[in-house]
Amino acid sequence: LRPSGPELFLINRQLAPAQLSRLPNEPLRSWQQRLELAFPDSDRLRRIFHLHRSLRFDPRGLQTDERQTLRNEALGWLAEFAARTEKEKQTAR
C-alpha cells in the first residue's frame, strides 16, 4: 500500500521498522489516529495530515506555499523521528 502523496510515502517508509506504517486497507484517518497515539506531542503530524487531505481531496488542492509547507513539515517530522529513534537506541545500550 502506498499512501498518496510523496510526503506520506516517505513517512510510511520510515515507520516500517517501528511497525507503524500504514496497514493494507487501513483508512487514512485510522492510520493518523494510530500515529497520534504513538507520537502524542506531535502537532506537526496533524498539520501534515490536514495539508495532505487538502492536496488529495480539495478540488482547489494546495497553493504553492502550502505545498512547500507540507514538504517542510514532513521533512521536519522525519528528522524528529530519526533523532528520537537514535536517542532510543543510545538509551537501550
Stockholm file with secondary structure:
# STOCKHOLM 1.0

chainA/1-93         LRPSGPELFLINRQLAPAQLSRLPNEPLRSWQQRLELAFPDSDRLRRIFHLHRSLRFDPRGLQTDERQTLRNEALGWLAEFAARTEKEKQTAR
#=GR chainA/1-93 SS CCCSSHHHHHHHHHHGGGTCSCCTTCCHHHHHHHHHHHSTTCHHHHHHHHHHHHHHHCTTCCCHHHHHHHHHHHHHHHHHHHHHHHHHHHHHC
#=GC SS_cons        CCCSSHHHHHHHHHHGGGTCSCCTTCCHHHHHHHHHHHSTTCHHHHHHHHHHHHHHHCTTCCCHHHHHHHHHHHHHHHHHHHHHHHHHHHHHC
//
